[in-house]
Amino acid sequence: MNAATQRVDSARLGWTIACLVAAAAPHLANLPPWPMALMLLTILWRIAAQRGHRQLPGVVIRLLLALAGFAGVFVSFGTITGLDAGSTLLVVMAALKLTETRSVRDLIVLLLISYFLIVTQFLFGQSILVALYSIPAIWIITTALLQVSSPAVAMPWRRAFSRSGLLLAHAVPLMLIAFVLFPRMSGPFWAVPRSDNSAVTGLSDQMDPGSISRLLESDAVAFRAVFDDTPPPASQRYWRGPVLSNFDGRRWSIFQENDRELLPDSVSRAGDPVNYEITLEPHHRNWLFALELPNPAQLPRKTTMTADRRLLRSDPVTHLYQYRLESWPENIADASARRWTLSRDLNFPAERNPRAQALVRGWAESASDPADVVRQALQLFREQPFHYTRAPRPLDQRHPVDDFLFSSRRGFCEHYASAFTLMMRAAGIPARVVLGYQGGELNPFGRHMTVRQSDAHAWSEVWLLGRGWVRVDPTAAVAPERVELGVAGALPAGEGLGLFRSSAWLRQVQFGWDALNNGWNQWVLGFAREEQRTLLRALGMKRPTVRKMLLTLIGLATVTLSALAGWLMLQSRPAAPDPLAILYRRFCRKVSTIAGPRKPGEGPLDFAERVATARPAIATEVHAITRQYLAARYFPDPPERCVAELRRQVGALRT
């Protein structure tokens, strides 16, 4: 029966709906909830129609639903193209296709759409969880495709899963060959830009009270670092990110004119360099993170260092990104800053936070050196009853720094960095806020250091004559254990960072899972051009080129397919002929001239009796041959002498 005309039964429909749900369910984490609600509605409608409770919608209703779906996508994203909008549209189309499934061919189309829904998950992320989920999902869809497309009665589910698993296993050798030999591109092969309104977890390009403390709820990985030698001490693990110079009295933001490049001649270095590799999780921003001070001559491709020492890529980081750096944690940088930079880093709204300004101006009038003002500010934080907490009370909207310094005195790193930087500017000292991460923990199951979103931190930089830009962390004056022990060791009791940090064995589970993810990133997602060429050289290809890789890929694929075809031919070859069956058929042909051919369903004894009745003269020989055949046939593993005796008797029979 043709698939276009074969009607849909409940079993085939059940397989299709199960696959559609399995393929679309992971999209709940990335897409709005309404497409999944639409799919649930169409599933219930289709089940009701299958049971005869309702009719499938007509053309007009389906057209209205399609227009509503397109309108919903456009309203949600402002477009119908791009990763988020395109994936949402695919879910909507799959849901609407379910309302017109009247034949098996329609179900096959839905199963093929399910494959596409699985593939689109890798456009949002290529984590090991996505891969582990996609393998059984693809297996289920392939099994359903076998069950739905077969014109015969559906196979038992165990046999169907076994057969589809064998089909998928045939593709594994080709997959491995293509993974190793297919030429790597400079970027991800499937990169699709996300819409501007996509939610991104991580640091922002601006800071106000509470903006960083919110990240403490997230145990997500920001990046992982692998050092060539011993990692630097905790006091030097300041991972620099955005630099904020604009201040409106409450909020700090980036001054975009800083995007001009840093002059290499203005950078002085001290101490020993640190070489390391960072695997950065996608944060959909164009900045990178690095220890102080990256070597401007050894930056990643398409990356520049700005005048305020930010590392900027030409494109946002929308996929897992690996890069190597060389840094000097003990450095004197930009000792000859431009005058316009220093004047910009003195600006602040004079009508806001007057009490803080008055306090610091008194210090500046009595101090002989700007460094003395810095020391007095840090002494204020150390000696006065300031507290480091993740949950301070809300500050006054108009004068937040005054409220923090003279009333609340409870805050997180952004409160201290903001107050300190404003105080320095009020004293006539150029200052700015730096966002990034501080710390990181070495994984006991690997040699990498993991930096999480909960390690987000804010500190200050001040300009001191003869020393250049100097890092000052006012939070360390209040909670010095924040630098040495991390944020979890600095917070008061009762302000823990979640379940994994409160239990020792769960902490080990987290370390193990993190090591597994790092291995996946390094050996699968991070298997880029250089790693591929290194492996091929180790395998004997002296000078890997695109031409050599493609020719080797084609050759190995041909050999693999030929071997697979040969194996399938051996598996499908006919069984070896049965000598007993051959001898008995020869006997039947000999006596067919006497009593006619053996009838279908006629047993050997009945056939022998009919032949003996028709020719009594050979009845003894006929019965003897039949008894010998039955003894050899139903005796387990008949000896060769039984077969030989039957061959002699059949040969001696004369009709």
Beta strands, then each sheet from edge to edge (+ up, - down):
strand 1: 206-207
strand 2: 221-227
strand 3: 238-244
strand 4: 246-247
strand 5: 252-253
strand 6: 268-269
strand 7: 274-280
strand 8: 287-288
strand 9: 303-305
strand 10: 311-313
strand 11: 321-327
strand 12: 331-332
strand 13: 387-388
strand 14: 410-411
strand 15: 431-438
strand 16: 441-442
strand 17: 448-452
strand 18: 456-464
strand 19: 468-472
sheet 1: 1+ 5- 4+
sheet 2: 11+ 7- 2+ 17- 16+
sheet 3: 3+ 15- 18+ 19-
sheet 4: 6+ 12-
sheet 5: 8+ 10- 9+
sheet 6: 13+ 14+
end
